[in-house]
Amino acid sequence: MHRSASPRPRAALAALLFAVCAAAPLAAQTWQIPTKPLRARQTAANRDFFPMAVWYSGGKSRAPMISRHPRREKQEWLRDLRTIKATGFNTVKTWVDWSTAEPRPGQFHLAGLRQMLALAHQVGLRVIVQVYADSAPSWVGEENPKARFTTATGVKIHSQAAPGYPMDAPGVRKAELGFYQAVARVAAASPAFYGYDLWSEPHLVNWVWFNDLPHAQFGYNPYTQARFRLWLKKKYGGSLARLNQAWYRTYTAWSQVQAPRFGTILSYTDFLDWQDFLSDDLALQLRAMSRAVHQVDPTHLTSSHSDIPGVLNTPLSGYVNPDDWKMAPQVDYYGASFYPKHADTVFGGWKPAFRAFAYDGSYAASGGRGFYVGELQAGQGATGLRVNVPVTAADIRDWTWSLIAHGAKAICYYAWYPMNAGYESDGYGFIHLDGTLTPRAREGGRISRIVTRHARLLHQAQPAPARIAILYNPLSYMSGGDTVGPGERVRNSMLGFYRALWRENIPVTFIHAHQVAQGGLAQYRAVYLPYAITLSDADARAIRRYVRGGGIAIGEARLAWNNGRGFANARIPGGGLARVFGVKEKTLVPGAKSHYTFLPSAPDGLAGLTLPAAQFQEDLQVTRGQVLARFSDGEPAVVASHYGRGKTIFVGSFLGLAAEQAKTPDADRAIQAMARWAGIRAPVQVTGPDAAAVEARLLERGGTTVLIAVNRGPAGSFQITMRRPAAAASNWLAHGAAVPLRTVAGGARLHLRLKHEGVAVIELMPAALK
């Protein structure tokens, strides 16, 4: 690194300012958005409805484009809607784009929406309206000439319908919310209308790809920068001196403050603040949309959905990715798009455990309310010349019932027709462009009929509660600032741990770091802290309280290496967690190729297991506790300890990452044994030939339980035992036929024969409801 021979005057001033302000307390990393949910005052008829929808907006237009001549196509629309209804679906998800709907200020062209609502009512379908404000009319830019999406290097984007204009500009916000309210006035007047999807796949910049700007970062227009300064004033108590201390700056006026545009060798607290603000800003934009429609229409629900569940995605993106936990309270239901065989995914599609990981991530972000599947892939993934393997009727059956088993409260298949234009041409449709039905469309309709008949039960029932949580910590992704970060290692650490317990049908949830700081761990018996190399002081304190009070924590290498400001802790594990886990870091070996073996004295199921060290070998100094495993050079690798009324296990490497990357059976066995050590048991057990291929999940509503079992292996007979109060009766949800049921100690047992790719949906009722 090049160093100047003598410090520059500005650098010297900065150092002096840092010393003067060193004692000033810094605001904790926290959300600055409302967390109290916005809720519509739904009517009784809507409250327990379960939408089973297909995307359709009249004719073959692909979203977000719409027909310019709805009256000419009225009979075609009516024919399609009758087919959708006859196939078994109960809802269509139509869409309206701002660019077409308001070509001149205040002149709304919503005849197509009115026609869709009227025709849907005629054939007995409900309607969800997807609103596309990212596709904006040109006059918005002309009336707000400074409102342009702007990159960190100063490139200003001129919209071509997409990506529109930044909502942080007051003029844009007023016009955009006026559009939402105009749509609401039309939609709310129809008896067919069910609810809104206010924002499809939220990002700061949407529906565009800047091939000549491969590393563009957005949010640098003057309006977003002004909102960022207000955000910072609130966080730092209006003190510019505290901001200067945190960022290592010498600002003399708030007007000088700008978001960071590049990384430096200095503090990256500015980067952490900027990323935190950007996700707050998306949530506040969504809340503004929700408030706007509720002012006109307080009784119909609002929803929105990410392009991919947050647990799968890095929070870092120049286009800005949403935080699902921040977005969920701003609408009645939040969710995601699910494209398991998208053209851009791994060839062959997402594996079952990966899908379940995504589903449970969306459910966790919903706060136990359930999530909306804004888009579920209905046909073959295609982008240009890149295609994935075909989607089958068995896929539709598996994906749909699995989503419901993991807490989905609406399924919106994308789309009825394949895409008729754009780079996804002929992809993703339920039927053919000539209107011919496919087996997967018929299977979707068959499932929809079952769900519609049992809508109240399936809407109210929630997944059996998880007793173990995985920490979802956005700060981990930001370790190192925007220079050298961990990338997918954070996700893979969560995924490896999750996958091992999923194989045992053990429910697992995710807890956001913000919820940890608010005391949210109290509802769980155990928590796993994957790749938590950057951890806020508030989270560290909450974990200490949790374990001291009787909780169980499993930690990993370099725990709380950095605090929430990105500064290194004096001791690792940091934030006082060295006392909790009874270990201190002695030495760190990067790029470890060693392994560690559990000793004969380790708890049941662990003794003798050998696991590879992933990324680091962290040699541990044991201050309290029992060594459970040693690295190949003899150094302590895994330590069990007690703290207060709780207990801990610490692993001097990355356990979940090793399980995901190496996929050695011993890694899964170790995680499963640790869960048993923590007292975690599966609420449902499957035995029989190839039982490992059967995923079994429980939904619960009062005394009623719904068992959903998916067989991804060979056909066979399986014994399914549920740890629940004894049931008096059970029957197939599809046709009501009884299922023989036997009461066993502490639960119920039934025998099922499942076909390959078969799904069983069984309702179990207590005696009082028989």
C-alpha positions in Angstrom: 0.0 0.0 0.0 1.3 3.5 -0.8 1.7 5.7 2.2 2.2 9.5 2.1 5.5 10.7 3.7 3.6 13.2 5.9 -0.1 13.3 6.9 -2.3 15.8 5.0 -3.8 18.6 7.1 -7.4 17.1 6.6 -6.2 13.7 7.8 -4.7 15.3 10.9 -7.9 17.2 11.6 -9.9 14.0 11.2 -7.6 12.2 13.7 -8.0 15.0 16.2 -11.8 15.0 15.8 -11.9 11.2 16.3 -10.0 11.6 19.5 -12.2 14.4 20.8 -15.4 12.5 20.1 -14.2 9.0 21.2 -16.2 9.1 24.4 -19.5 10.1 22.6 -22.0 7.2 22.6 -23.0 5.9 19.2 -26.6 5.0 18.3 -27.2 1.3 18.0 -27.9 -0.2 14.6 -31.7 -0.3 14.5 -34.6 -0.1 12.1 -36.1 3.3 11.5 -39.3 2.1 10.0 -42.7 1.3 11.5 -43.0 -2.3 12.7 -46.7 -2.1 13.6 -48.4 -3.9 10.8 -50.8 -2.1 8.5 -54.0 -4.2 8.2 -57.1 -3.9 6.0 -60.5 -4.1 7.7 -61.5 -7.1 5.6 -65.1 -8.3 5.4 -65.9 -11.8 6.8 -66.4 -13.1 3.3 -62.8 -12.2 2.4 -61.1 -13.0 5.6 -60.7 -16.8 5.1 -60.6 -16.9 1.4 -57.5 -18.8 0.0 -56.6 -17.4 -3.5 -55.6 -20.0 -6.0 -54.9 -17.7 -9.0 -53.4 -17.6 -12.4 -51.8 -14.4 -13.9 -54.0 -13.2 -16.6 -54.7 -9.7 -17.8 -56.7 -10.2 -21.0 -55.4 -11.9 -24.2 -51.8 -12.9 -24.4 -50.1 -9.8 -23.2 -47.2 -10.4 -20.9 -46.7 -8.4 -17.6 -46.4 -5.5 -17.2 -47.8 -4.8 -20.7 -51.5 -4.7 -21.1 -54.0 -4.7 -24.0 -54.5 -1.4 -25.7 -57.9 -2.4 -27.1 -59.8 -4.3 -24.4 -63.3 -3.8 -25.9 -62.2 -5.5 -29.2 -61.0 -8.5 -27.2 -63.9 -8.8 -24.8 -65.2 -12.1 -26.1 -61.7 -13.6 -26.1 -61.2 -12.5 -22.5 -64.6 -14.0 -21.5 -63.7 -17.3 -23.2 -60.3 -17.4 -21.3 -61.9 -16.6 -18.0 -64.5 -19.3 -18.4 -61.7 -21.8 -19.1 -59.7 -20.7 -16.1 -62.8 -21.1 -13.9 -63.7 -24.5 -15.4 -60.2 -25.7 -14.9 -60.6 -25.1 -11.1 -59.0 -21.8 -10.2 -60.8 -19.3 -8.1 -58.9 -16.1 -8.9 -57.1 -14.3 -11.6 -54.2 -12.0 -10.9 -54.5 -9.1 -13.4 -52.2 -6.1 -13.7 -52.2 -2.4 -14.4 -49.1 -0.5 -15.5 -48.8 3.2 -14.8 -47.3 4.1 -18.2 -50.4 2.9 -20.1 -53.0 3.8 -17.4 -52.1 7.5 -17.1 -50.5 8.7 -20.4 -51.3 12.3 -19.4 -51.5 13.8 -15.9 -54.8 12.9 -14.3 -56.2 11.2 -17.4 -56.7 7.6 -16.3 -57.3 4.8 -18.9 -58.6 2.0 -16.8 -61.2 0.5 -19.1 -59.3 -2.7 -19.3 -59.3 -3.1 -15.5 -63.1 -2.4 -15.4 -63.7 -5.0 -18.1 -61.6 -7.6 -16.3 -63.4 -7.1 -13.0 -66.8 -7.2 -14.7 -66.1 -10.4 -16.7 -64.5 -12.1 -13.7 -67.6 -11.4 -11.6 -69.7 -12.8 -14.4 -67.9 -16.1 -14.4 -67.4 -16.3 -10.7 -63.7 -15.5 -10.3 -62.1 -13.2 -7.7 -59.5 -10.7 -8.8 -56.1 -9.6 -7.4 -54.7 -6.5 -9.0 -50.9 -6.2 -9.5 -49.9 -2.6 -9.7 -46.8 -1.7 -11.7 -45.6 1.8 -10.9 -42.0 1.0 -12.0 -43.4 1.4 -15.5 -43.9 5.1 -15.5 -45.3 7.6 -18.1 -42.9 10.0 -19.7 -44.6 13.1 -18.3 -43.5 12.2 -14.8 -39.9 12.8 -15.8 -40.7 16.0 -17.7 -42.5 17.5 -14.6 -39.6 16.3 -12.3 -36.5 16.9 -14.3 -34.1 16.3 -11.4 -35.7 13.0 -10.5 -33.6 10.5 -12.3 -32.1 7.3 -10.9 -28.5 8.1 -10.5 -25.4 5.8 -10.0 -22.5 6.3 -7.6 -20.5 7.6 -10.6 -23.1 10.2 -11.5 -24.7 8.4 -14.5 -28.4 9.6 -14.7 -30.9 7.1 -16.1 -33.5 8.2 -18.6 -36.5 6.0 -18.3 -37.9 4.1 -21.2 -41.2 3.2 -19.4 -38.9 1.2 -17.0 -37.3 1.8 -14.5 -39.4 4.9 -13.9 -38.3 7.6 -11.5 -37.3 7.7 -7.8 -40.2 7.8 -5.4 -38.1 9.8 -3.0 -38.7 12.8 -5.2 -41.8 14.6 -3.7 -43.4 15.3 -7.2 -42.9 11.7 -8.2 -44.3 10.4 -5.0 -47.4 12.5 -5.2 -48.1 11.4 -8.8 -47.4 7.8 -8.1 -49.6 7.6 -5.1 -52.3 9.3 -7.1 -52.1 6.5 -9.6 -52.5 3.9 -6.8 -55.6 5.7 -5.5 -57.1 5.9 -9.0 -56.7 2.1 -9.4 -58.2 1.6 -5.9 -61.3 3.6 -6.7 -62.0 1.4 -9.7 -61.1 -2.0 -8.1 -62.9 -1.4 -4.8 -66.2 -0.8 -6.6 -66.3 -4.4 -8.0 -67.8 -7.3 -6.1 -65.2 -9.5 -7.7 -62.2 -7.6 -6.3 -60.2 -9.4 -3.6 -57.0 -7.4 -3.0 -53.9 -5.6 -4.2 -50.3 -6.6 -4.9 -48.7 -3.2 -4.6 -45.2 -3.9 -5.7 -43.9 -6.8 -7.7 -40.4 -7.9 -6.8 -39.3 -4.6 -5.1 -36.0 -3.0 -5.8 -34.9 0.6 -5.9 -34.4 0.1 -9.7 -36.6 -2.5 -11.5 -37.1 -4.2 -14.8 -33.9 -3.0 -16.5 -30.5 -4.4 -17.2 -27.7 -1.9 -17.7 -25.2 -4.0 -19.7 -22.8 -1.0 -20.1 -23.0 -0.4 -16.3 -22.1 -3.8 -14.9 -21.4 -2.6 -11.3 -23.8 0.2 -11.0 -25.0 1.3 -7.5 -28.1 3.4 -7.3 -29.6 5.9 -4.8 -27.4 8.9 -5.5 -30.1 11.2 -6.8 -30.5 14.4 -4.7 -33.9 13.3 -3.2 -32.7 9.9 -1.9 -29.6 11.6 -0.5 -31.7 14.1 1.3 -33.8 11.4 2.8 -30.6 9.6 3.9 -29.4 12.7 5.7 -32.7 12.8 7.6 -32.3 9.1 8.4 -28.8 9.8 9.7 -30.0 12.8 11.8 -32.5 10.5 13.6 -30.0 7.7 14.1 -27.2 10.0 15.5 -29.5 12.2 17.5 -29.0 15.2 15.3 -25.3 15.2 16.2 -22.9 15.8 13.3 -20.0 15.2 15.7 -21.3 11.7 16.4 -21.7 11.0 12.6 -18.1 12.3 12.0 -16.9 10.0 14.7 -18.7 6.9 13.3 -17.7 7.6 9.7 -14.3 9.1 10.2 -15.2 12.3 8.5 -14.9 16.1 9.1 -18.3 17.4 7.9 -19.1 20.9 9.1 -22.7 20.9 7.9 -25.3 18.3 7.2 -25.7 19.5 3.6 -22.2 18.1 3.0 -23.1 14.5 3.9 -23.3 12.1 1.0 -23.6 8.3 0.9 -20.4 6.5 0.4 -19.5 5.8 -3.2 -16.5 3.4 -2.8 -14.7 1.5 -0.1 -11.6 2.7 1.7 -9.1 1.2 4.1 -10.7 3.2 6.8 -13.9 2.5 8.7 -16.8 1.1 6.7 -19.5 2.2 9.1 -20.7 4.6 6.4 -21.4 1.6 4.2 -23.3 -0.2 6.9 -25.5 2.9 7.5 -26.1 3.3 3.8 -27.2 -0.3 3.3 -29.4 -0.2 6.4 -31.1 3.0 5.1 -31.7 1.6 1.6 -33.7 -1.4 2.9 -35.5 1.0 5.3 -36.3 3.2 2.4 -37.9 0.4 0.3 -40.1 -0.6 3.3 -41.2 3.0 3.7 -42.1 3.3 0.0 -44.2 0.1 0.3 -45.9 1.5 3.4 -46.7 4.7 1.5 -48.4 2.7 -1.3 -50.4 0.7 1.3 -51.5 3.9 3.1 -52.5 5.5 -0.2 -54.9 2.7 -1.2 -56.3 2.3 2.3 -57.3 6.0 2.3 -59.5 5.1 -0.6 -60.3 1.5 0.2 -59.7 0.4 3.8 -61.4 -3.0 3.5 -59.4 -4.9 0.8 -56.1 -6.4 1.7 -52.7 -5.4 0.4 -49.7 -7.6 -0.5 -46.3 -7.5 -2.1 -43.6 -10.0 -3.0 -39.8 -10.2 -3.4 -38.2 -11.7 -6.4 -36.6 -14.3 -4.3 -36.9 -15.1 -0.5 -34.5 -13.0 1.5 -32.8 -16.0 3.1 -31.6 -17.1 -0.4 -30.4 -13.7 -1.4 -27.6 -11.4 -0.4 -28.9 -8.0 1.0 -26.2 -6.3 -1.1 -27.1 -5.2 -4.6 -26.5 -2.0 -6.5 -30.2 -2.2 -7.5 -31.0 -2.6 -3.8 -32.6 -5.8 -2.5 -35.5 -5.7 0.1 -35.3 -7.1 3.6 -38.4 -9.3 3.8 -38.6 -8.8 7.6 -38.8 -5.0 7.1 -41.3 -5.3 4.2 -43.8 -7.7 5.8 -45.3 -5.3 8.3 -46.1 -2.7 5.6 -48.8 -4.8 4.0 -51.4 -7.5 5.0 -49.3 -10.2 3.4 -45.8 -10.3 2.1 -44.2 -13.1 0.1 -42.0 -14.0 -2.8 -41.7 -15.3 -6.3 -40.8 -19.0 -6.6 -39.3 -20.2 -9.8 -37.7 -23.6 -8.9 -36.9 -24.3 -12.6 -36.2 -20.8 -13.8 -33.8 -20.6 -16.7 -31.3 -18.8 -14.5 -31.3 -21.5 -11.7 -29.2 -24.6 -11.5 -29.9 -27.0 -14.3 -32.6 -29.4 -13.2 -34.0 -26.9 -10.7 -34.0 -26.4 -7.0 -33.6 -29.5 -4.8 -36.4 -30.2 -2.3 -34.4 -29.1 0.8 -33.4 -25.8 -1.0 -37.1 -25.2 -1.8 -38.2 -25.8 1.8 -35.4 -23.5 3.0 -36.8 -20.8 0.8 -40.4 -21.4 1.9 -39.6 -21.4 5.6 -37.6 -18.2 5.1 -40.7 -16.5 3.7 -42.9 -17.9 6.5 -40.4 -16.6 9.2 -40.4 -13.1 7.7 -44.3 -13.1 7.9 -44.2 -13.3 11.7 -46.3 -16.4 11.7 -49.1 -14.9 9.7 -48.3 -16.8 6.5 -47.0 -15.6 3.2 -48.3 -14.9 -0.3 -46.8 -16.7 -3.3 -46.8 -13.7 -5.6 -45.6 -15.8 -8.5 -45.2 -19.6 -8.8 -43.6 -21.0 -12.0 -46.2 -22.6 -14.2 -44.2 -23.5 -17.3 -40.7 -24.1 -18.6 -38.1 -21.6 -17.7 -36.7 -19.7 -20.7 -34.6 -16.6 -21.2 -33.4 -16.1 -24.7 -31.7 -19.4 -25.8 -31.3 -20.5 -22.2 -33.9 -23.0 -21.0 -34.2 -25.3 -18.0 -35.8 -28.8 -17.9 -39.6 -28.8 -18.4 -42.1 -28.2 -15.6 -44.3 -31.2 -15.0 -47.7 -31.9 -13.4 -45.9 -33.6 -10.6 -43.8 -30.4 -10.1 -47.0 -28.4 -9.8 -48.4 -30.9 -7.3 -45.2 -31.0 -5.2 -44.5 -27.3 -5.2 -48.1 -26.2 -4.4 -48.7 -28.6 -1.5 -45.3 -28.1 -0.1 -45.8 -24.3 -0.1 -49.1 -24.7 1.7 -47.4 -27.1 4.2 -44.8 -24.4 4.9 -47.3 -21.6 5.5 -48.4 -20.1 2.1 -51.8 -18.4 2.2 -52.2 -17.6 -1.5 -50.8 -19.2 -4.7 -50.5 -17.1 -7.9 -49.3 -19.2 -10.8 -47.2 -17.3 -13.4 -48.8 -17.3 -15.9 -51.8 -18.6 -17.7 -50.4 -18.0 -21.2 -46.6 -18.2 -21.9 -44.8 -15.0 -22.5 -45.6 -13.7 -26.0 -42.7 -11.2 -26.1 -39.4 -10.2 -24.6 -36.4 -12.3 -23.7 -38.6 -14.8 -21.9 -40.5 -15.6 -25.1 -42.7 -18.7 -24.9 -41.6 -19.4 -21.3 -43.4 -19.8 -18.0 -47.0 -20.5 -19.2 -49.6 -22.9 -17.8 -51.0 -23.5 -21.3 -49.8 -23.2 -24.8 -50.0 -19.9 -26.7 -52.7 -21.5 -29.0 -54.9 -22.0 -25.9 -54.4 -25.7 -25.5 -54.5 -26.9 -21.9 -51.6 -28.9 -20.5 -51.5 -31.7 -17.8 -49.8 -29.2 -15.4 -52.7 -26.7 -15.8 -55.2 -29.4 -15.1 -53.3 -30.5 -12.0 -53.1 -27.0 -10.8 -56.9 -26.7 -11.3 -57.5 -30.0 -9.5 -55.5 -28.8 -6.4 -57.3 -25.4 -6.5 -60.7 -27.1 -6.2 -59.5 -29.0 -3.1 -58.0 -25.8 -1.5 -61.2 -23.8 -2.3 -63.4 -26.4 -0.6 -61.2 -26.2 2.5 -60.2 -22.6 2.3 -61.1 -21.7 5.9 -59.1 -24.6 7.4 -56.0 -24.1 5.1 -56.1 -20.3 5.6 -56.2 -20.5 9.4 -53.9 -23.4 10.0 -50.3 -22.6 10.6 -47.2 -24.8 10.4 -46.3 -26.7 13.6 -44.1 -24.2 15.6 -40.3 -24.6 15.3 -38.3 -25.0 18.5 -35.0 -24.2 16.9 -34.1 -21.0 15.0 -31.4 -20.0 12.7 -30.1 -16.5 13.0 -30.6 -14.4 9.8 -28.0 -11.6 10.2 -27.7 -9.2 7.3 -24.5 -7.7 8.9 -22.7 -11.0 8.2 -22.9 -10.3 4.5 -21.5 -6.9 5.0 -18.3 -7.9 6.8 -15.4 -6.2 5.1 -17.6 -3.5 3.6 -17.9 -3.5 -0.2 -14.4 -4.8 -0.7 -13.9 -8.5 0.1 -17.0 -10.0 1.7 -18.2 -13.6 2.4 -20.6 -13.8 -0.5 -22.7 -17.0 -0.5 -20.9 -18.5 2.5 -23.5 -16.9 4.8 -26.4 -18.4 3.0 -24.7 -21.7 2.6 -23.9 -21.8 6.4 -27.6 -21.4 7.1 -28.6 -23.9 4.4 -26.3 -26.7 5.5 -27.6 -26.6 9.0 -31.2 -26.4 7.8 -30.9 -29.2 5.3 -29.6 -31.6 8.0 -32.7 -31.0 10.2 -35.1 -30.9 7.2 -34.0 -34.5 6.4 -35.4 -35.4 9.9 -38.7 -33.5 9.3 -37.7 -31.1 12.1 -39.3 -27.7 11.7 -36.7 -24.9 11.6 -37.4 -21.2 11.5 -35.3 -18.1 11.0 -34.9 -15.2 13.4 -33.8 -11.8 12.1 -31.0 -10.1 14.0 -33.4 -7.2 14.8 -35.8 -9.6 16.5 -32.9 -11.0 18.5 -32.1 -7.6 19.9 -35.8 -7.2 20.8 -35.8 -10.4 22.9 -37.3 -12.7 20.2 -35.1 -15.7 21.1 -37.2 -16.3 24.2 -39.8 -18.4 22.2 -37.2 -20.9 21.0 -35.4 -23.7 22.9 -32.2 -23.4 20.8 -30.6 -21.0 18.3 -27.9 -21.6 15.7 -25.6 -18.7 14.9 -24.2 -19.3 11.4 -21.3 -17.3 10.1 -22.0 -14.5 12.6 -18.7 -12.9 12.1 -20.2 -9.4 12.4 -22.7 -9.0 15.2 -24.2 -6.0 16.8 -23.6 -5.3 20.5 -27.3 -5.4 21.1 -27.6 -8.9 19.6 -24.6 -10.1 21.6 -26.3 -8.8 24.8 -29.5 -10.5 23.9 -27.8 -13.8 23.2 -26.1 -13.6 26.6 -29.4 -13.0 28.3 -31.1 -15.8 26.4 -28.5 -18.4 27.4 -28.3 -17.1 30.9 -32.0 -17.6 31.2 -32.0 -21.2 30.0 -31.6 -21.0 26.2 -29.2 -23.2 24.1 -26.9 -21.6 21.6 -24.6 -23.2 18.9 -21.9 -20.8 17.8 -19.2 -20.9 15.1 -15.7 -19.6 14.3 -14.9 -15.9 14.7 -18.2 -15.2 16.4 -18.7 -11.4 16.7 -15.3 -10.8 15.2 -16.6 -7.3 14.3 -19.3 -5.3 16.0 -22.3 -3.6 14.4 -20.1 -0.7 13.4 -17.7 -2.9 11.6 -15.0 -2.5 14.3 -13.0 -5.4 15.5 -13.8 -6.7 19.0 -10.9 -6.9 21.5 -11.6 -10.6 22.2 -13.2 -13.3 20.0 -15.9 -14.4 20.5 -16.7 -10.8 20.9 -19.5 -8.8 22.6 -19.0 -10.8 25.9 -19.8 -14.1 24.2 -16.4 -15.6 25.1 -17.8 -15.9 28.6 -21.0 -17.5 27.3 -19.3 -20.2 25.2 -16.3 -20.7 27.5 -13.7 -20.3 24.8 -11.3 -17.7 23.4 -9.7 -17.6 20.0 -6.0 -18.6 20.3 -4.9 -18.7 16.6 -6.7 -18.7 13.3 -5.6 -20.8 10.3 -7.2 -19.6 7.1 -8.1 -21.8 4.1 -8.1 -24.8 6.5 -7.8 -28.2 4.9 -7.8 -30.0 8.2 -10.6 -32.0 9.9 -11.8 -32.6 13.4 -13.0 -35.7 15.1 -15.5 -36.0 18.0 -14.1 -37.7 21.1 -15.6 -40.9 22.6 -16.8 -38.8 25.5 -19.0 -36.6 23.2 -22.8 -36.8 23.6 -24.7 -39.6 21.9 -24.5 -39.5 18.1 -21.4 -37.3 18.0 -18.7 -39.7 19.2 -16.4 -40.7 16.4 -17.7 -38.4 13.7 -15.1 -36.7 11.5 -15.9 -33.4 9.8 -13.9 -31.2 7.4 -12.9 -27.7 8.6 -14.6 -25.1 6.4 -12.6 -21.9 5.5 -11.0 -21.5 9.0 -9.5 -23.6 11.7 -9.9 -21.6 14.8 -7.8 -23.0 17.6 -9.6 -22.5 20.9 -8.4 -21.7 24.4 -10.9 -23.4 26.7 -11.8 -21.3 29.8 -14.8 -23.3 30.9 -16.4 -26.5 29.5 -15.8 -29.9 27.9 -13.8 -30.5 24.7 -16.0 -32.5 22.4 -13.7 -32.7 19.4 -10.2 -31.9 18.3 -8.6 -30.8 15.1 -6.2 -33.2 13.3 -3.3 -31.4 15.0 -4.8 -32.0 18.5 -6.1 -28.5 19.1 -9.6 -28.1 20.7 -12.2 -27.8 17.9 -15.6 -28.1 19.6 -16.4 -27.2 23.2 -19.6 -27.6 25.2 -20.2 -25.4 28.1 -22.8 -23.9 30.5 -23.7 -20.3 31.2 -26.3 -19.4 33.8 -29.2 -21.8 33.3 -28.4 -22.4 29.6 -25.8 -24.4 27.7 -23.7 -23.9 24.5 -21.7 -25.6 21.9 -19.0 -23.8 20.1 -17.4 -25.0 16.8 -14.0 -23.6 15.8 -14.9 -23.7 12.1 -18.1 -23.3 10.1 -20.3 -26.3 10.7 -23.2 -25.4 8.4 -20.9 -24.4 5.6 -19.1 -27.7 5.8 -22.4 -29.6 5.7 -23.5 -27.7 2.6 -20.2 -27.7 0.7 -18.7 -31.1 1.5 -22.1 -32.8 1.9 -20.5 -35.6 4.0 -23.0 -37.7 6.0 -21.0 -37.1 9.2 -21.7 -33.3 8.9 -25.5 -34.0 8.8 -25.2 -36.5 11.6 -23.4 -34.0 13.8 -26.0 -31.4 13.3 -28.8 -33.8 14.0 -27.0 -35.1 17.1 -26.6 -31.5 18.4 -30.3 -30.9 17.9 -31.1 -34.0 20.0 -28.6 -32.8 22.6 -30.6 -29.6 22.7 -33.8 -31.5 23.2 -35.2 -30.9 19.7 -37.5 -33.7 18.3 -39.4 -34.0 15.1 -43.2 -33.6 15.6 -43.8 -36.3 12.9 -41.7 -39.4 12.1 -41.8 -41.5 8.9 -40.7 -45.1 8.8 -40.7 -47.6 5.9 -38.6 -48.3 2.8 -37.1 -45.1 1.4 -38.7 -43.1 4.3 -36.0 -40.5 3.9 -37.6 -39.5 0.6 -40.9 -38.5 2.3 -41.2 -35.0 3.6 -44.0 -34.8 6.2 -45.2 -31.5 7.7 -48.0 -30.6 10.0 -50.4 -27.6 9.9 -52.4 -26.8 13.1 -55.6 -25.0 13.8 -57.0 -25.4 17.3 -57.4 -29.1 17.8 -57.4 -29.9 14.1 -54.2 -31.0 12.4 -53.5 -31.3 8.7 -50.7 -33.7 7.6 -49.1 -33.0 4.2 -46.7 -35.8 3.1 -44.8 -35.7 -0.2 -43.1 -38.8 -1.5 -40.2 -38.0 -3.8 -38.9 -41.6 -3.8 -40.3 -45.0 -5.0 -43.9 -46.0 -4.3 -44.3 -47.7 -1.0 -46.2 -48.0 2.3 -45.2 -45.7 5.1 -45.9 -45.5 8.8 -46.4 -41.9 10.0 -46.3 -41.2 13.7 -47.3 -37.7 15.0 -46.4 -36.3 18.4 -49.7 -34.7 19.2 -52.7 -35.2 21.4 -54.5 -38.4 20.2 -56.8 -37.9 17.3 -60.2 -39.5 17.0 -60.6 -39.5 13.2 -58.7 -38.8 10.1 -59.7 -38.4 6.4 -58.3 -37.5 3.0 -58.8 -33.8 2.4 -59.4 -34.4 -1.3 -62.4 -36.7 -1.1 -63.2 -37.2 2.6 -62.5 -41.0 2.7 -61.5 -42.2 6.2 -57.9 -43.1 6.9 -57.3 -45.9 9.5 -55.8 -44.3 12.6 -54.2 -45.8 15.7 -53.6 -44.0 19.0 -50.1 -44.5 20.4 -48.3 -43.1 23.4 -48.4 -39.3 23.1 -49.8 -39.2 19.6 -51.3 -40.9 16.6 -50.1 -43.2 13.9 -51.4 -44.0 10.4 -50.3 -46.1 7.5 -50.2 -44.6 4.0 -49.4 -46.0 0.6 -47.9 -43.2 -1.5 -47.1 -43.3 -5.2 -43.9 -41.9 -6.6 -44.3 -38.1 -6.6 -47.6 -38.7 -4.7 -48.9 -36.3 -2.1 -51.2 -37.1 0.9 -53.2 -34.4 2.6 -54.9 -35.8 5.7 -57.1 -34.0 8.2 -56.9 -35.3 11.8 -59.6 -34.3 14.2 -60.0 -34.7 18.0 -63.0 -36.4 19.4 -64.9 -33.1 20.0 -64.8 -32.3 16.3 -65.4 -35.8 15.0 
